[in-house]
Amino acid sequence: QGPTFGIKGGAAGGGYAQVIPMEEFNLHMTGDIHAITAANNLVSAAIDARILHEGTQSDAALFKRLCPVDSDGSRRFAPVMLRRLKKLGINKTNPSDLTSEEISQFVRLDIDPKMITWNRVVDTNDRFLRGITIGQGKDEAKFQRPTNFDISVASEIMAVLALTTSLSDMRERLGAMVVGTSRQGKPITTDDMGIGGALTVLMKDALFPNLMQTLEHTPVLVHAGPFANIAHGNSSIIADKIALKLVGEEGYVVTEAGFGADIGGEKFFNIKCRTSGLKPNCAVIVATIRALKMHGGGPPVVAGTPLDPAYKSENIELVEKGCANLVHHIRNFQKFGTPVVVAINKFVTDTDKEIEVVKKASISSGAFDAVMCDHWAKGGEGATDLAQSVISACSSSSVDSFKFLYDVNLPIKEKIHIIATSIYGAKDVSYEEEAEKKIKIYTEQGLDKMPICMAKTQYSLSHDPSLRGAPSGFTMPIRDVKIAAGAGYIYPLVGHMQTIPGLPTR
């Protein structure tokens, strides 16, 4: 509901290029986001409850509650507890065989409150939840701590849903999520707290993609929505694989990667393709004359206010300057060995001369083709030329030319540097103290051999929303670095990127 009641609006398309029923699409759908919210906040509640229980009970009392005596006088470990014992190097399966020292190791996670990285979530753009204090009740006052909320789609559980390949894989991923660090410097997972199975129960129905349709009855699978400016910005692997099976070897599946080649596109290749094992035959960049004019130095665009006349009348100079941004996106995709088709999404105010400028800039920069499409006004008929161009691009290329941008086994900073310089155009990367500390911790914990998922503004190739076009020579600041071990990536927070938006005036 964040975009629906925020500046962005719905995500079902518009005009005659629309997924229906739009109302359900933009509101509750089948409740997947609500399931994610419930599961995420169960983790948060379990973290603080565990800290409270460990702070108020002895080892014996904790053990008694974790492994209660059955009616026959025996005790047994739940399967998830055996996982924790194995992690601790305790090769015993009978609770009665544990020594007092082993019982203490088993029952005490000893979570460091200052090192908790898991936040609560809500599916509303509420900026006043960016910084809160919990534990202000009489019985919890001793355990007060500062924390904050994220928007629900920024939850790691959303990313897990999008990147999982089966129910059993989802169970493993949900149990592997790291929520913080112990006072001894060890990563604490959801399975350590014994809730991986409960999370799977909450998420089991969300595993199924939602079958919808366009206005012309073309089937559309809608599944998962991790924002590309915060998470990896792609629909689910499960939906892609189902779609590929349904269309057969001769068919075509179009899957979305949000917010351009610098964010959703880069993450599609480096994160999603690594997990799925799938390789794209073609990449389509959607561009508009209006967006290119803005990147060419056009007047500010403010949501809710009328567009400046510059965006509704012919201005070749602005379009030509703005094409620098489009060219950068095209060249980003070429680094992965994938052919690029540019789809020029037509507005009624666009002129033939402006469209021709974009076509020439695209082709001269190495795009396979650049096609004007008018599906908003004409539906499928307005996109047939684009479809034919995509078919030609797929036929003329081989997925064998596909390649990743970096080796996941490289150090964290080196992977970030490659993305910042190769994809964004940065000269260098700087790190704040918190980011340096987290990188050191994750490296020591052996959690550094994962892809990078940059949390970055969608308004610029850089970290600064005001830098339009194709900026270069800037230093990209990394404020913090977080881990999404269940989803399988590390995500640095770039500049002032927020993980929960705020509502607009209207």
N, C-alpha and C positions, 0 to 999 in steps of 0.2 A: 504493500500500500504506500510505500515511500514515494515512488515516482508519481503515482496516481494523484496524491494530494500535495505533491510538491511542484517544482518548476517544470520538470521534464514532461509530466503527463503520462498517459497510458503507453503501452508497448505493443498494441495490437495492430499497428499500421494505421492507414487512413484512406479516405476516398474509396476507390474500387480495388485497392490493394490492402485487404484487411482480413484479419482472422476473427472468426465469429464462434460463439457469441462474445462480443467485445466486453460486455459488462462483467461476465463471469471471469473472463481472461484477466481483467484489470483489478478485480477485487479478491475474492477468496479462492477461486478455482476449485480444486479438489482438496484444498487445505494443506498442501505440501509445506508452504512457508510457516503455517501455524504449527505443523509437526516439528519443523526445524527449531522454531522458537521454544516450544515446550522441551525438546531434547536439550537444547543449549542451556536453558535456564535450570534444568535438572542438574546439569554438570556444575553450574555455579552454586546451586543450593548445597550440593554434595561436598563441594570444596570447603565452604564455610562451616557446614555442619561437622565435617571431619576435624577441622581445626579446633572447634569448640569441644567436641567429644574427647579429643586427645589432650586438650588442656584442662579437662575436669575429671578424667578417669585414670585409674591405674592400669598397668599392663594387663593384670588379671581380669579386671572388669571389661576392658576392651575385647580381650580374647573370648570372654564368656558371651559377649553380645555378637561377636563376629562368627563364632563357632559354638552355638548353643548346644546343650546336651539334649539328645533325642529321648523319646519316651523309654527306650531300652537302655539308656545310660551311656550310649556311645556318642562320639562326635565325628563329624566328617567335614572335609573341605569342599566348598563349591568349586566347580571346574575353574572359574576365574581366579580363585585363591591359589590353585595349583600353579597357575601362570606366574603369580607374584612370587611364590616360593622358589620357582625355577629361576626367576630373574635375580633373586637374592642368593642363589647358589645353595639353597636348602633342598636336598633331594629326599624329602620325606612326604608321605601321603597320609599319615595318621596323625591327627592333632595331638594325641596323647604322647607322641614320641618327641615333640619339640622341647628343647631345653628352655630355661627362662630367658636366656639371651636371644634365642631364636624367636621366641614368642614376642619379645620386645621389637625385634627387627621387623617381624611380620605385621604387627598391629599398628606400629607408628610410622606414618608417612613423613611426619615432621616437616610439613610444608612451610616454607618461608613466606610469610604474608607479603613481604616486599617483593617477592619474585613470582607472584601469581600473574600469569599472562592471559588468563581466560576472563572474558567480560560477559556480562549479561547482555541480552539483545531485546529489541522491540521493533515491530514492523511499522513504526511511525517516525517521521522526521522530527525528533524532539531534541533540539540543541541543548536544552537544559539538563540532559542526562550525560553530557560529555564529561562531567566531573561531579561525582557524588560521594557521600560517606555512608557506609552501611554499618549495621551493628549498633544502632542508637537506642535499641530497646534496653530495658533494665537488666535482663538476664544476659544480653549479648554485649553490653558496654565494654567489657574487658577485651573484646575481640574486634573493636572498631577498626576499619581500614578504609582508605580512599580507593575508589574504583570508578568505572564508567560503563556506559552502555554503548553497544554498536548497533547499527541497523541489522535486522535479522538476516538479510541476504549476505552480509559480511561475515556471518558465522562460519567457522571452519566446517560445520556440519553441512552447510549448503555446498561447499566445495567438495566434501566427501561424496555427497549425493551425485554431483555432476561428474566426478572422476571414478566412481566405483564401476565395477564390471559385473557384479553379481551380489546376491544376498550375503553369501559367505565372505566375499571380499569386503562388503560394507561393514560386516561385523568386525573384521580385523582392523579396518581403518578407524572405526568408531572407538575401538579399544586402545588404539595406538596414539590417540590425540594427547599431546603434552599440554598440561594445564599450568605448570609452574615448575619450580625447582625446590628441592629439599634444602634444609640448612647444611647438609653435607655436600651439596652441589650436584645431586642426582636428579634427572628429569622425572617428574611425576606424571603418570598417564591416567586416563580414565579407567583402564583395567586395573591399575594399582588401587583405585578406589572401589573397584568391584561393580562398576555401573555400565560397562560396555554392552552387556546383554540387554539391560533395561533400555538403553538408547536405541538398540536395534529394534526392539519391540515397538517403540514410539515411531520409528522411521520405516517400518517394513512396508506399509502401504504407499508411502511416498516414493518407493523404489519404482513404481509403475509409471511410465510416461503417460501424459494426457493427450488423447487423440482429439484434435479439433479440425477445422476446415476453413478454407478461404471462402470469400463470397461466391467463387466459381466452383466450389466443392473439391478443391485440391486438398488432399489430406495434409495435416500439419501436426507434428509431434511437438508438444510443448512440455519441456521438462528441465527443471533447475534454472536458477537465475542468479549466479554469483556475479555481482557488479564488476566490470572490467577495471574501473578506476580503484577498486579496493581489493577485489579477489581476481580470479583468472578470466572471468567474462565470457564463458562459453556454455552452451547447452550440454546436455549429458551424453556421455559415451554410450550408455545403454540405448538412448533414443537414436543415436547415429547408427548403431549396429542393427537395431530393429529395422530402421528405415532402409539400410543397405540390403538387408535380407529380403524385404518386401519388394524393392524395385528390381532385384535380380542383377545379374552381371552387366546387362546392357542399360540399366537405369541410371538415374542421377539423383543424388541427395545434396541438398543445399543446407548447410549448417551455419549458424551465426557465431561470429566472434565480435563482441561489442567494442566500440570506441576506437576504431582505426588500427592501422598496422603497428603503431607504437605500443599499444596496450593489449587489446583483445587478440590482435593478429599474432603478435610476438608470443603471447602466452599460449595461444592455440598450438603453435608449432613446438615451442620448447617445453610445455607442460602437458597439454592434452594429448598430443601425438606420441609423446614418450610413453604415456600410460596406456593408451589404446592400441598402439602399434599400427594405427591407420596412417596413411600418407595421402595428402590432398592432390588432386589432379590439376586444380586451378584455384586461384584466389580472386575474388571480386571485391574491388574497392568502390564503395558508393560515395559519390561526390556531388555537391550541389554548387551552382554558380554563386548562390548567396554566401555559403560558407567560404568559398575561395575569395570572394570580395572582402570578407571580414579579415581573412589571413593576408590579404593584400594591403591592409591598412584602412579598411572601411570604418565608418563611424561605429561607436559601441552599440552592441545589441543587448537590450535589457528586457528580460521576460516580462510580459504584461503591458509593455508600451509599444506604440506603433513603430514599424520599421522605418528607418531613414529612407528617403527617396533614392539614395544611391544603390540600395538593394533591389529596387523595383524598376529601375531604368537602366539602359545600356551604359556600361562603363568598362570598356575594354582594358584600360590601364590597370584598374583594380583586379580584374580577373587574371591578367598576365602576371602581376606581382604575386597574387595568391597561389598561382600554380606551383610556386616553389614548395609549398606545403604538400601538395599532391605528389609532386615528383619525389619528394623525400619518402613518402609512403610507398610509392612504387618501388623505389630502390631498396627499401627495407625488405619487401617481399622477395625481391630477386636474390637476396642473401641466403634465402632458404631453398633456392633452386626451383621455385614454383612460378609458372606463368601467371601473369596478371591481366585481368580485364577490368577496365574502368567503366562503371555504370554511372552515367550522368543523370541524376534524378531531376527531371524537368519540372520547373515551376512555370506558371503561365506568363510571368514577366521576363523569363529568359529569352534572349534573342539568338538568332542563328549564328551571328558573328561571335557571340560569347561562347556558345557551345563549340564552335569550330576551334577557338583558341584552346579550349580544354582538350579537345581531341588531338590537336597537333602536339601540345606539350606532353600528353600521355604517351603517344606513339614514339616521339623523339627520345623519350626517357626510358624506352624499353618495354612499355606495356604491349601485350599481344594485340590488344584492341581497346578502343574507347567508343562506347555506344550510348547515344541518348535514349533514355527510356521514359515512357509516359504512362506507367501502370497506375499511378494515382488517379488519373483522369479516365483511362481506358481499360483498366484491369489487365488481364493476361495478354490481350492484344497489344497493349503498349509496351510489353517486355519481350516480344517474340524475337526481335533482333538481338537483344542481350542474350537470350537463351541460345540462339544459334551461334553466337560468338563464343559462349562458354563451351558449347559442344565442340567447336573447332579447336579451341585451346586445349581441351582435354585430349582430343584425338592426336594433336601434334606434339604432345609432351609425354614423358615417362616419369612415373613416380620414383624411378631409380635415381633421378637427379636431386631428389629431396635430401636436405641435410639440416642438422641442428646448428644453432649458432655457437654453442659452447659445450664443453664436456662437464657433466655434473660433478665429476670428481675434483674439479678445480677448487681452490679456496673460495670462500664466500665473497670476499672483496674482489677477487679477480673476475668472478662471474658478473657481479654488479657492474664492474668497470667496463666489461665487454658490452653489456646491454646499454649502459649510459652513453658510451662513445659511438658504438656501431648503430644503434637504433635511434637514440634521442638527439645525437649531435653534440654531446657534452665534450668538453676538453678534459675534465677531471671530475673526481667525486670526493666530497668531504663528509666526515662522520662526526656526529655529536657524541658526547661522552656515553650516553645510554646505548647508542648503536654499537660503539666500540666494545662496551661491556658484554652486550648480548652476543656479538659475534664470537668473542672469546669463549663465552660459556657454551654456546652451541657447538663450537669446534671441539672443545674439551669433552663434551658429551657424545661426540661422534654423530651429531645431527647435521653436519655441514655438507653431506654428499647428496644434495637435493637440488632441483631446479629453483630458480629465483622468480618470484611473483611480485613485481614492483607495484606498490600502492601509490599512484601518481595522478595528478590532475588530467582530465580528458580535454581540457581547453587549449593545451599547448603541447608541442613535442617536448618541451622542457618541464621543469618543476614549477615555473612561474606562469600562471594563467594569462598574464598580460603580454607575454612574449609570443607574438603571432608569427605566421609564415614558417620559415625553417631556421630558427635561431641556431647559432653555433658558438663555440668558444666559451661557453658558460661552465661553471662548476656546479654539479648537482649535489645538493645537501641531503644526507640521510639522517633523519631525526631519530629513528628507532628501528630495530629489526626484530621481527617476531617469527615464531615457528608454527607451521601447520603440519606436524609430523604424520597425522592421519591422512590428510589430503595429499601429503607428499611434496611440500614445497616450503621455502623460506620466503617471508615477505618483508622487505624493507619499506618503511614509511618515508616517502619522499617529501621534503619541505613541510608545508602546513596541511597536508592531506588529512582530512577528518574521516573517521570511520562511522559517523552518524551525521546525516545532513540536518538542516533546520528548515522549518516551514517558511514559505514566502509570505509577504504581506497579505496577498489574496490567495 
